[in-house]
Amino acid sequence: MLECRCAWEGCENAGEYRAPKDRTLSEYIHFCLDHVRLYNAKWDFHAGMGVDQLEAEIRNAATWERPTWKMGTQGAGLRAERMHVKDPFGFTADMEFGEKVRRDKPQDRERVHGDHMVHASVERNSALKVLQLKAPVTLDELKRRYKALVKQHHPDANGGSHEAEDQMKVINQAYQTLRASLVPAA
């Protein structure tokens, strides 16, 4: 390590402690312990900044200097009609993907049930595909198809096959998903 003297005028001690020269924090001045304390007590990182620059600095610090966007504008490639936000306090009600706006769109009326969003589209479609059914489905049709698939894929009927057991888990999950969408909540 390079041995240097304290940068304080008239000090002969070793400059073991560094202090920033400016806001870029790329250049430093070396002081002894007593003088680095005095320097740091007087140094102001925000000296010379205007009000607008200070406001920008505060906003940047609030998000750990990470980029942010207004809610609903970027969405990581998600489109508003596919977004489902659980918002019990109603903060997003008037936004493009908010419940109030969605309730007014005809294609979303089937997904809105009172104050609760029914996440039917993706889950229900995949469940219909697993059970090899086409919408609309009645509860009786669902039960008949489920019983037929259980008889066909039950592990006991397939010699204890692990593949049949895994298929049964998928069938059961699909049945539960569709049954929940057909049976009104008590």
CORZI-V535696 format. One record per backbone hydrogen bond with DSSP energy under -1.0 kcal/mol. CO is the residue of the C=O (numbers start at 1). NH is the residue of the N-H. If there is no record, write none. Layout:
co: <CO,CO>
nh: <NH,NH>
This chain:
co: <4,8,13,14,17,19,22,27,29,30,31,32,33,34,35,36,37,38,39,44,46,50,51,52,53,54,55,56,57,58,60,61,63,70,74,75,79,87,92,93,95,98,99,102,105,111,113,116,118,120,121,122,123,124,125,126,127,128,138,139,140,141,142,143,144,145,146,147,148,149,150,155,161,162,163,164,165,166,167,168,169,170,171,172,173,174,175,176,177,178,179>
nh: <15,11,6,16,31,29,25,21,19,7,17,36,37,38,39,40,41,42,43,47,49,54,55,56,57,58,59,60,61,62,65,64,66,73,77,78,82,90,95,101,98,102,103,105,108,118,116,113,120,124,125,126,127,128,129,130,131,133,142,143,144,145,146,147,148,149,150,151,152,153,154,160,165,166,167,168,169,170,171,172,173,174,175,176,177,178,179,180,181,182,183>
